[in-house]
Amino acid sequence: MMNPYVIRKPVITEKSLQRANLENIYTFEVERTADKNKIKAAIQEMYKVHVVNINTVMRPKKKKRTGPKRMTSVSAKTKKALVKLRKGEVIDVFDIGGDK
């Protein structure tokens, strides 16, 4: 049994939905320590699909100023995985419907 906590959440943006519909590439935020083999196993187990290719991207930490005193807070580094599935397979989380 694979550790399902490797996958944090799907990234649902306008760009990621477009890539899911046109290129069959789905975007997920994953644990920073996860490698491609762990990500592939977790995706295949969670969504019952076949992964063809995975690209990973490390997103840098960002500074943000918030609050009445404009205090600086820093967001953590995150890792994003772009997962390409076998032709004809879909992940329902990314299906917004009404576009076909």
N, CA and C atoms as a LAMMPS dump frame, in Angstrom:
ITEM: TIMESTEP
0
ITEM: NUMBER OF ATOMS
300
ITEM: BOX BOUNDS ff ff ff
-5.0000000000000000e+02 5.0000000000000000e+02
-5.0000000000000000e+02 5.0000000000000000e+02
-5.0000000000000000e+02 5.0000000000000000e+02
ITEM: ATOMS id mol type element x y z
1 1 1 N 0.841 -1.183 0
2 1 2 C 0 0 0
3 1 3 C 0.886 1.246 0
4 2 1 N 0.608 2.136 -0.914
5 2 2 C 1.389 3.368 -1.065
6 2 3 C 0.891 4.423 -0.083
7 3 1 N 1.784 5.31 0.319
8 3 2 C 1.427 6.401 1.209
9 3 3 C 0.653 7.462 0.424
10 4 1 N -0.648 7.643 0.681
11 4 2 C -1.429 8.608 -0.1
12 4 3 C -1.116 10.055 0.25
13 5 1 N -0.346 10.298 1.321
14 5 2 C -0.057 11.66 1.74
15 5 3 C 1.051 12.312 0.916
16 6 1 N 1.587 11.59 -0.06
17 6 2 C 2.565 12.168 -0.984
18 6 3 C 1.892 13.278 -1.79
19 7 1 N 0.634 13.071 -2.164
20 7 2 C -0.128 14.053 -2.929
21 7 3 C -0.853 14.959 -1.942
22 8 1 N -0.546 16.273 -1.978
23 8 2 C -1.218 17.202 -1.065
24 8 3 C -2.575 17.616 -1.598
25 9 1 N -2.605 18.127 -2.849
26 9 2 C -3.874 18.578 -3.417
27 9 3 C -3.717 18.784 -4.91
28 10 1 N -4.819 18.693 -5.648
29 10 2 C -4.76 19.042 -7.068
30 10 3 C -4.694 20.559 -7.215
31 11 1 N -3.988 21.017 -8.224
32 11 2 C -3.89 22.45 -8.5
33 11 3 C -4.944 22.775 -9.557
34 12 1 N -6.017 23.465 -9.134
35 12 2 C -7.119 23.79 -10.034
36 12 3 C -7.016 25.275 -10.39
37 13 1 N -6.449 25.546 -11.556
38 13 2 C -6.374 26.899 -12.08
39 13 3 C -6.858 26.87 -13.52
40 14 1 N -7.01 28.04 -14.097
41 14 2 C -7.45 28.116 -15.485
42 14 3 C -6.456 27.388 -16.403
43 15 1 N -5.182 27.606 -16.16
44 15 2 C -4.15 26.984 -16.988
45 15 3 C -4.118 25.466 -16.801
46 16 1 N -4.23 24.991 -15.56
47 16 2 C -4.172 23.547 -15.322
48 16 3 C -5.398 22.834 -15.893
49 17 1 N -6.561 23.477 -15.846
50 17 2 C -7.755 22.873 -16.443
51 17 3 C -7.626 22.808 -17.962
52 18 1 N -7.033 23.823 -18.556
53 18 2 C -6.831 23.829 -20.001
54 18 3 C -5.854 22.725 -20.403
55 19 1 N -4.773 22.563 -19.65
56 19 2 C -3.805 21.495 -19.955
57 19 3 C -4.432 20.118 -19.776
58 20 1 N -5.319 19.981 -18.786
59 20 2 C -5.985 18.696 -18.566
60 20 3 C -6.883 18.345 -19.749
61 21 1 N -7.598 19.323 -20.274
62 21 2 C -8.509 19.067 -21.393
63 21 3 C -7.783 18.857 -22.709
64 22 1 N -6.765 19.656 -22.991
65 22 2 C -6.099 19.608 -24.291
66 22 3 C -4.956 18.605 -24.368
67 23 1 N -4.121 18.545 -23.337
68 23 2 C -2.903 17.742 -23.395
69 23 3 C -2.928 16.495 -22.502
70 24 1 N -3.998 16.315 -21.713
71 24 2 C -4.117 15.191 -20.781
72 24 3 C -3.016 15.227 -19.714
73 25 1 N -2.647 16.458 -19.287
74 25 2 C -1.641 16.655 -18.24
75 25 3 C -2.33 17.263 -17.021
76 26 1 N -2.168 16.611 -15.864
77 26 2 C -2.827 17.031 -14.637
78 26 3 C -1.782 17.53 -13.64
79 27 1 N -2.119 18.573 -12.884
80 27 2 C -1.174 19.23 -11.987
81 27 3 C -1.559 18.983 -10.531
82 28 1 N -0.565 18.592 -9.732
83 28 2 C -0.778 18.327 -8.305
84 28 3 C 0.317 18.99 -7.494
85 29 1 N -0.039 19.445 -6.282
86 29 2 C 0.971 19.867 -5.321
87 29 3 C 1.334 18.631 -4.521
88 30 1 N 2.628 18.368 -4.392
89 30 2 C 3.1 17.144 -3.735
90 30 3 C 4.086 17.496 -2.627
91 31 1 N 4.428 16.51 -1.81
92 31 2 C 5.428 16.688 -0.763
93 31 3 C 6.768 17.026 -1.395
94 32 1 N 7.529 17.892 -0.738
95 32 2 C 8.82 18.302 -1.296
96 32 3 C 9.81 17.153 -1.389
97 33 1 N 9.69 16.165 -0.518
98 33 2 C 10.646 15.055 -0.502
99 33 3 C 10.254 13.914 -1.43
100 34 1 N 9.084 14.001 -2.063
101 34 2 C 8.597 12.908 -2.902
102 34 3 C 9.367 12.853 -4.217
103 35 1 N 9.74 11.637 -4.623
104 35 2 C 10.369 11.489 -5.926
105 35 3 C 9.33 11.037 -6.949
106 36 1 N 9.731 10.951 -8.211
107 36 2 C 8.783 10.664 -9.286
108 36 3 C 8.144 9.276 -9.151
109 37 1 N 8.895 8.3 -8.658
110 37 2 C 8.343 6.949 -8.489
111 37 3 C 7.235 6.933 -7.433
112 38 1 N 7.438 7.64 -6.321
113 38 2 C 6.417 7.699 -5.273
114 38 3 C 5.178 8.445 -5.768
115 39 1 N 5.391 9.536 -6.511
116 39 2 C 4.263 10.303 -7.048
117 39 3 C 3.46 9.449 -8.017
118 40 1 N 4.144 8.744 -8.895
119 40 2 C 3.478 7.884 -9.887
120 40 3 C 2.64 6.802 -9.202
121 41 1 N 3.221 6.139 -8.209
122 41 2 C 2.506 5.078 -7.496
123 41 3 C 1.284 5.634 -6.771
124 42 1 N 1.424 6.802 -6.15
125 42 2 C 0.304 7.391 -5.407
126 42 3 C -0.83 7.8 -6.347
127 43 1 N -0.516 8.417 -7.48
128 43 2 C -1.537 8.836 -8.45
129 43 3 C -2.266 7.62 -9.01
130 44 1 N -1.508 6.601 -9.395
131 44 2 C -2.125 5.394 -9.969
132 44 3 C -3.03 4.697 -8.964
133 45 1 N -2.64 4.681 -7.699
134 45 2 C -3.452 4.021 -6.68
135 45 3 C -4.697 4.838 -6.323
136 46 1 N -4.532 6.165 -6.194
137 46 2 C -5.65 7.009 -5.775
138 46 3 C -6.73 7.125 -6.848
139 47 1 N -6.31 7.313 -8.096
140 47 2 C -7.266 7.618 -9.159
141 47 3 C -7.491 6.47 -10.136
142 48 1 N -6.813 5.336 -9.965
143 48 2 C -6.975 4.154 -10.829
144 48 3 C -6.758 4.507 -12.295
145 49 1 N -5.63 5.159 -12.585
146 49 2 C -5.242 5.539 -13.942
147 49 3 C -3.809 5.062 -14.2
148 50 1 N -3.349 5.178 -15.447
149 50 2 C -1.995 4.784 -15.81
150 50 3 C -1.195 6.034 -16.166
151 51 1 N -0.102 6.275 -15.437
152 51 2 C 0.732 7.453 -15.637
153 51 3 C 1.78 7.144 -16.707
154 52 1 N 1.895 8.037 -17.7
155 52 2 C 2.865 7.876 -18.78
156 52 3 C 4.147 8.646 -18.473
157 53 1 N 4.014 9.883 -17.959
158 53 2 C 5.17 10.747 -17.752
159 53 3 C 4.914 11.681 -16.574
160 54 1 N 5.987 12.059 -15.874
161 54 2 C 5.879 13.012 -14.77
162 54 3 C 7.008 14.031 -14.892
163 55 1 N 6.657 15.31 -14.784
164 55 2 C 7.629 16.387 -14.654
165 55 3 C 7.379 17.052 -13.31
166 56 1 N 8.459 17.397 -12.596
167 56 2 C 8.304 18.063 -11.308
168 56 3 C 8.951 19.445 -11.349
169 57 1 N 8.378 20.368 -10.593
170 57 2 C 8.859 21.741 -10.53
171 57 3 C 8.909 22.158 -9.068
172 58 1 N 10.052 22.719 -8.645
173 58 2 C 10.154 23.285 -7.301
174 58 3 C 9.793 24.763 -7.395
175 59 1 N 8.751 25.164 -6.668
176 59 2 C 8.335 26.564 -6.67
177 59 3 C 9.021 27.267 -5.507
178 60 1 N 9.623 28.441 -5.742
179 60 2 C 10.381 29.113 -4.677
180 60 3 C 9.476 29.694 -3.601
181 61 1 N 10.078 29.956 -2.438
182 61 2 C 9.32 30.61 -1.38
183 61 3 C 9.095 32.068 -1.76
184 62 1 N 8.009 32.644 -1.239
185 62 2 C 7.657 34.017 -1.573
186 62 3 C 7.463 34.831 -0.309
187 63 1 N 7.847 36.107 -0.376
188 63 2 C 7.618 37.021 0.735
189 63 3 C 6.306 37.756 0.495
190 64 1 N 5.544 37.928 1.56
191 64 2 C 4.274 38.636 1.48
192 64 3 C 4.164 39.556 2.683
193 65 1 N 3.663 40.773 2.47
194 65 2 C 3.474 41.724 3.569
195 65 3 C 1.975 41.831 3.85
196 66 1 N 1.586 41.54 5.095
197 66 2 C 0.17 41.545 5.445
198 66 3 C -0.051 42.222 6.796
199 67 1 N -1.303 42.556 7.049
200 67 2 C -1.701 43.092 8.345
201 67 3 C -1.516 44.592 8.44
202 68 1 N -2.036 45.185 9.511
203 68 2 C -1.96 46.636 9.673
204 68 3 C -0.53 47.146 9.843
205 69 1 N 0.367 46.339 10.377
206 69 2 C 1.764 46.764 10.551
207 69 3 C 2.644 46.349 9.38
208 70 1 N 2.04 45.739 8.355
209 70 2 C 2.74 45.304 7.145
210 70 3 C 3.92 44.392 7.472
211 71 1 N 3.661 43.436 8.354
212 71 2 C 4.687 42.472 8.735
213 71 3 C 4.963 41.527 7.573
214 72 1 N 6.206 41.107 7.436
215 72 2 C 6.605 40.221 6.352
216 72 3 C 6.439 38.77 6.79
217 73 1 N 5.77 37.99 5.958
218 73 2 C 5.688 36.552 6.187
219 73 3 C 6.228 35.862 4.937
220 74 1 N 6.79 34.681 5.116
221 74 2 C 7.401 33.949 4.013
222 74 3 C 6.668 32.636 3.838
223 75 1 N 6.195 32.373 2.611
224 75 2 C 5.559 31.09 2.326
225 75 3 C 6.647 30.058 2.055
226 76 1 N 6.368 28.824 2.334
227 76 2 C 7.35 27.755 2.181
228 76 3 C 7.535 27.381 0.713
229 77 1 N 8.673 26.75 0.423
230 77 2 C 8.888 26.204 -0.909
231 77 3 C 7.896 25.064 -1.119
232 78 1 N 7.373 24.949 -2.32
233 78 2 C 6.459 23.85 -2.621
234 78 3 C 6.929 23.133 -3.869
235 79 1 N 6.42 21.928 -4.061
236 79 2 C 6.769 21.125 -5.224
237 79 3 C 5.496 20.816 -5.989
238 80 1 N 5.57 20.949 -7.303
239 80 2 C 4.42 20.724 -8.164
240 80 3 C 4.773 19.589 -9.119
241 81 1 N 3.822 18.69 -9.364
242 81 2 C 4.028 17.582 -10.295
243 81 3 C 3.041 17.709 -11.451
244 82 1 N 3.561 17.623 -12.676
245 82 2 C 2.738 17.622 -13.882
246 82 3 C 2.697 16.182 -14.378
247 83 1 N 1.513 15.566 -14.334
248 83 2 C 1.361 14.148 -14.59
249 83 3 C 0.606 13.939 -15.903
250 84 1 N 1.228 13.224 -16.842
251 84 2 C 0.578 12.915 -18.116
252 84 3 C 0.019 11.503 -18.039
253 85 1 N -1.254 11.363 -18.414
254 85 2 C -1.926 10.071 -18.341
255 85 3 C -2.011 9.419 -19.712
256 86 1 N -2.327 8.127 -19.696
257 86 2 C -2.548 7.382 -20.932
258 86 3 C -3.731 7.985 -21.686
259 87 1 N -3.678 7.967 -22.992
260 87 2 C -4.722 8.565 -23.831
261 87 3 C -6.085 7.957 -23.502
262 88 1 N -7.078 8.811 -23.326
263 88 2 C -8.435 8.367 -23.032
264 88 3 C -8.77 8.318 -21.551
265 89 1 N -7.77 8.399 -20.67
266 89 2 C -8.026 8.363 -19.23
267 89 3 C -8.151 9.784 -18.69
268 90 1 N -9.028 9.959 -17.701
269 90 2 C -9.236 11.277 -17.105
270 90 3 C -9.287 11.146 -15.584
271 91 1 N -9.056 12.272 -14.904
272 91 2 C -9.224 12.368 -13.455
273 91 3 C -10.422 13.276 -13.231
274 92 1 N -11.435 12.787 -12.534
275 92 2 C -12.715 13.492 -12.398
276 92 3 C -12.618 14.821 -11.673
277 93 1 N -11.616 14.997 -10.81
278 93 2 C -11.466 16.242 -10.065
279 93 3 C -11.296 17.431 -11.012
280 94 1 N -10.656 17.196 -12.159
281 94 2 C -10.372 18.27 -13.114
282 94 3 C -11.483 18.472 -14.138
283 95 1 N -12.556 17.696 -14.075
284 95 2 C -13.646 17.812 -15.04
285 95 3 C -14.625 18.873 -14.554
286 96 1 N -14.696 19.992 -15.281
287 96 2 C -15.606 21.07 -14.881
288 96 3 C -16.952 20.947 -15.575
289 97 1 N -17.013 20.128 -16.599
290 97 2 C -18.283 19.888 -17.3
291 97 3 C -18.758 21.073 -18.101
292 98 1 N -19.69 20.816 -19.013
293 98 2 C -20.302 21.866 -19.8
294 98 3 C -19.446 22.402 -20.924
295 99 1 N -18.21 21.903 -21.089
296 99 2 C -17.366 22.424 -22.146
297 99 3 C -17.35 21.538 -23.384
298 100 1 N -18.122 20.492 -23.401
299 100 2 C -18.121 19.589 -24.567
300 100 3 C -19.434 19.605 -25.278
